[in-house]
Amino acid sequence: MAKKSDFGSIGVPLSCSIFLEWALNSYKPYIKSINEDTLKIVHEWNTVLTATLKNSKYKSNLGATGDKLLHYTTENINFGSKCIATAQDVNVQSLHYALRFDKSVGFLRDKYEQAPKLRFCDLGIGFSPLSVVFQTQYGIENVYCIDIVPEIADIYTQSAYKLYGNAPDFIDWETLQTKPEKTNLNTIISVGCFPHMPIETQKEYMREINDKFDNFFLEIKYKKQNQTTNIDNAFSLSDLQELCLDFENIMDVETAVKRNAIDYLRKFMHAKPNRTDFINNCRSLFLSR
């Protein structure tokens, strides 16, 4: 397993996007919101993204492992599927990528069908094709993105314009908090981002999102009650109860936690019955309204 430092500042986001595509194809029986048009966009996105990253100026940002990942991905069309089949960490992480992307697409699609004037921000976007999918398939305007890595906004915008002549607007957290009044921005989505923040920062962000936005879909790390873990940024049930988030049509936090965990856990255990270590302890939880 490579060290995080070997991935530079953008190698990990690249790996997430690359292995997402292969995972969506490998785990089709366990995803329900991804159609063939979406799969095509994800493939086209990765093709353009990797071509953009071949520019030598991004080599140091990729890190040694990220650079190798880029090389093998562009030189061997079977590289991704081979990693998913044989590399232990990639094998389970890629399923997680597929399931959370499926849930994200399903959430946004449902909100769009309820109210076509959907305006959303992807917080901690990395190189996820989610924004590109919705700008392309649904023609949604006023799509916003936030990421703390400066190079990501540049690379993402370049790639999106090359692909479809349109790109989301990159903003910062402070600007986001002024957007609901100015642009009718009503939805926040964030996967793979919150668990990298200190838990008090996560709570601060979640309170702001709860107060200012109609809809949200957030991934956090969750530990079961009385469970000890060395991950400082994982939530307990008492942490979530203290936040007093408003979940749609659910009277209490404990019910929300159970309801939002069931679908993910069931699919994961059916797909990987021998890898329950990935979800037994500190695991992902998706909170939404």
N, C-alpha and C positions, 0 to 999 in steps of 0.2 A: 504493500500500500504506500502510495507516495505521500510525502509530507506536504502540508498546506503551502509551505514556502516554495515548494517546487512548482506550484501552479501560478506563481506571480499574482497579479491583481485581477486578471480576467480568465485564467485557466479553468477555475471551477465553474463559473457561469457558462463557459464554452462546453464543458463536459456535460452539464445539465441539459443543454439544448441538443447536443449531439445524441446523447443516450435516450433522451425523450422520444425522438423520432423512431428509433429502433424498438423502444419499449412499446410504443403505441401499436406498432405492427406485430410485435411478439405476443402481446397480452390482449388481443382483440376480444376474446370471450369475456373479459372482465371490465370492459369500458363500454359505456352506452351513449355518450354525448358526442363522440368523435365520428364524423362521417368521412366519406372518401374525399370530399372537397377540402375538409380540414387537414387530412393527412397530406394532401397534395401541397397545401400552403406551408405546412411544417417542413416538408422536404425541400421546397423551393427556398424557404427561409434559410435552412441550414446550408444549402448550396451557395447562396449569395453571401451569407455570413462568413463561411470558411474562406471564400474567395477574397473577401475584404481583409480578413486577418492574415492572409498570405503576405501582405505588405510588411516589409522588414522592420518598419518602425514600431510594430506591435510585438516583436519577438521578445523583448525584455518583459513586457506586460504579461505574456503568456507563461513565462517561467519554463524551466527545462521540461517538466512533464506536460504542461499545456502545449508546448511546441511539438513534442512527440505525438501527442494526441491529434493535433491539427495535421501533422504530416501523414500519419497512418490513416486518418479518416479520408483524406483527399487522394491518397495513393492506392487504397484498398477498399473496394466497395463492400466487402464482407467484414470489415474490421469491427463495426459496431455490433452486428449480430453475433459475432464470435465472442466479443467481450461480455455481452448479456448472457450468453450461454455458459461461459466458462469462468469468467472472473468473479470471484466470490462476492466482493463488495458491490461491484457494478450490477451483478445479478439481482440483488434485492433493492438497491437504491433506484435502479431504473424502473422497477415495478412501482415504487413510491412516486417517482416522477410521473408515470403514466396515470396513476390513480388520482393524484392531486390535480393534474392538468384536466383530466376528464371531469372532475368535480368543479373546477374553476369554469370551464366552458359551459357546463350544464347550469351553473348558477347564473352566469351572465346572460346566457340565452333565455333562461326563464324570466329574468328581470326585463330583458329587452321585449319579450313577447307580451309581458304585462304592461309595459310602458315604453314604446319605441323611442322616446326621447332620453334614452339611457346615456349618461355622461359619466365615464369612470376613470379612475386613476389606478395604475398598477404600482404599488409601493414596493420597492426593492426588486425591480423587474429583471435585473441581470440581462441575459440574452433570451428570455422566454419569448416565444412567438405569439403569446396570447393577444397582445395589442394588435399585431399585424393581422391575425385571424379575424378579429372583430371589425377592424377598419375595412378589411377586404370583403369578407362574407356578408357583413351587415351594413356596410357603408356608414358606420358610426363616426361622427365628427367629435371634436373636443375630447380626444383621448389623451390622457396625461400619464406621465411616467416619472418615477423618482428612483434614483440610485446614487449611492455615495461615492462610487468609483467614477472619477471624471472621464476616463476613456470610454466607458460604456455608452454614455450619451452620444459621443462622436461616432463610434462604430455602429451603434444601433440605428442612428439617423441615416448614416451613409447607406447601410444595407437596406433599410426600408425604402428609401428613395430609389435605389437601384432596382428593387424588386417590383414596386407598384407605384412609384412616383408620389408617395405620401408617407408621412411618418408621424408618430405621436409627439406631443410637446413634452420636453423634459423640464421639470420644475423642481423646487426644493420643498422640504416639509413646511417651512414658514409660509411660502407662497400658497401651498395647498390649502392652508387654513383660511385663506381669503377667497378661495375659488367658489365655494358654494353660493355665495351671494352674487358673484359677478358672472358666472357661466352656467349656473344650474347644475354644477357637478354634484351628483347625488349618490355615487357608489364608489367604494374603496375595496380593492382586492389586494391581498398580500399573502403569498406563499413562499416559503424558504427564506424569509427575511426576519421576522420577529425573533426566532430562536437564536439569532446572532447578536441580539441586543441584551444589555443587562435587564433583569426583570423589572426594575423600577422604571426604566425607559419604556419598556413594552407597556406597562400599565398606564403611563402618561399618554402614550400614543393611542391606546385603546379607549381611554376616557374621551379624548378629543374626537375620535372617530365615532364613538357611540353618541356623542352630543350633537355633532354637526352634519352627519350624513345619514340619509335614509336607509341605505343598504350597505352591508359589508360582508366580506368573506375572508376570514383570517386563519392562517395556520399557526398554531403554537405547539410547543412541546408540553406534554402533560404527564404528571406522575400520579399514580394511584395513591389513595389515602394511606397514610402511615408508611409509605414506601420511601426508603432512603436512596438518594442518588447523588452522584458527584457532579451533576449538571446543574449549575446555579441558576440558569435561566429557564428552568422548567416550572410550570405552574402546578399547584395543588388545587383541590376543590375549594379549599378555604380562600386561596388567592382569588379565584374566580368569583366566589360569593362576595368577597370584599369589594370587587370592582363594580358590582351591580349593573352589568351590561343588560341591555334590553333585547331579548331574543324574541323573534316574531312567533306569536301563538304558543309560547311556552312559559309556564308560570314560574318555574324555578330553574336555577343553574344546573343542578344535578340532573334533572330530566334532559336539559339541553345537551349536556356532556354525553349522556348515554345515547341519545338519539343520533347525535352527529358522529359518534364513534362506530356505531353498529355496521353501517354499510361498508366503510373503509376496512374495518377489521375482518369482516366476513370475506370480502373479496381477496384480501391479502392472504388469509389463511387457506383459502381454496387454491389460490395460485401457487403458494409456497408453504405447503403443510409442514415441511421440515425446517422452516426458518422462522418459527414463531419468536425466536430471540429478538427479532427486529421490532416486535410490537409488544412483547410481554412486559417490558419495564417502562422506561421513559419513551413515549411514542407521540406521533403527531395527532393533533386534534384540530378539527376544522369547525370554527364558530361562524355563524352566519345569521343574517336577518334580511 
